Structure formats: structure tokens, C-alpha cells
Amino acid sequence: MGKRGLSALAKGLQGKKSKKQTPGIGKLKGAAKMLIYKEKPAAKEVKKAVKKKVSKKERNVFKGQLYPDGRKLLLVGEGDFSFCRSLVRLRGNGYGIVATCLDSKQQLEKKYKHALQNIAESEEEGAVVLMGVDGTQLHTNPSLAETETVIFNFPHLGCGVKDKARNVAMHRKLMVDFFNSAKQLIPHDGEIHVSLKRGEPYDSWEIAKLARDAELVRKTTHHFEPAMFPGYAHCKTAGTFSEAGDNSIINKYGARIW
């Protein structure tokens, strides 16, 4: 397949820090970092002052660089679909956005209090929502044939395996299968974004190495800052109906978009 220009977003991966990064997005305190893959080195990083609140102008710059209006986006493994709803609001409509999850409608109702509400709002604005979609078999789904950026935020099996070595191995396989499937959907200049928390066990996944093994080339990396996506609420894969989502862990330990 050859090397493709791709963006992989991932939190928690400590990979080697590039001396060159895409301009326009500064370092955000306690935030995730985003990595993007491409064939040529990115431009020199432009540092910006840390701000607790994200202004409308900054948010538009962030949105414009990652998810410009008109670009076809495929969201994989959505939890309560608050990320999808946030992108719809940022872009002004949901056209070009396809959001998927592995859960059925019944499972979503049990796991996430606001999922159906978020889905309804997104669909009203033109987004397409598909349930029962396996993130490791994307290339086999005809409905996902045309996309330019594949986004998988905070992938996790939610299996509750306590043995760290086994847990890491299971998630590494998940990401290998995801990369090999997702890369078949995008054009040469397409991107794959994976967001991961910082720290263990996520560092041990070695997401950057898995992406290289899948013949993806790192383009750059960015912080994942929840404030950049108004209304986004991080939820556990296992789900807790009573919780509305909690970004405190992301804000405390940070995350990266690879």
C-alpha cells in the first residue's frame, strides 16, 4: 500500500519528540497531544501561551487544521456521541460526518444517559450515525467507502482484564487491526487520528510503532484539549448510565492525538 499521509491521534504515548511540528497549535497545559503522519517533516512548531479558556478564534484555528469544513470524517468507537455532536456544532452542520459505534441502540440506552439525545441532534444537522460497526472491520462495510479522515478517540476494549501484560497485548492487537482496516478507506492524502491518555498502560501500547508497522507515516502531533470540543464528555467504554462524562482525568494527566 505504501506510505500514506496520515494523522494518528494518541494520548499517552511518549514516542520521540519531533523537533518539527505543525504550526498553529501551541502546547496546552495538562492536555493531550496529537500526532499526525505524513511523508515530509512538518514545519517548525509555533509556541503559544497557555490559556485556561479556549477562545472562539483559537477553537476555529484548531478545527480548521484538523477537521476543516467539507472534509469527510469517520468517527470510530463513539461512546455517548458527544464528540460527534461537538464537531457538528463546530462545523455548523453534520454533513460529511459519519459516526459509528460497536454498541447496539439498546446497549447505548443502558450505558450512556445522553447518547440518544446526542445522536438525534447530530442526525438532525446532517450527520450519519451507524451502530454495530466493528472498528477492526471498517473496510468490509460499504457504507464507509468514502472518507478522508478516520478518528478513533480513546480506544478501549472495556474488558476489565487486570493482568497488565495481557491487557496491553489485547489492546495492541486492537490497534493493529484498526490501522490495517482504516488505511484501506482513505486516499493517499488521508489521515488517521487516534487519541490516547498519557501514562500506563497506554504508553506500553507503543501506538507510534504500531502505526509505523502498518506503513503509516507520522505527520505531526497535537495536544487533545477537551475545551477545544465544547460539550464533549469523556465516557468509559463500559459505560455508567448515571454519569454524564468526565474530562477531569484527561485534564489532569493529559492526552495525545496521534
PyMOL commands that set and color helices and strands:
alter all, ss='L'
color gray80, all
select helices_A, chain A and resi 56-66+82-91+105-111+115-124+138-140+142-144+164-182+202-205+207-213+226-228+248-253
alter helices_A, ss='H'
color red, helices_A
select strands_A, chain A and resi 4-9+34-36+73-76+97-101+128-131+149-153+191-197+216-218+222-223+255-257
alter strands_A, ss='S'
color yellow, strands_A
deselect
rebuild
show_as cartoon
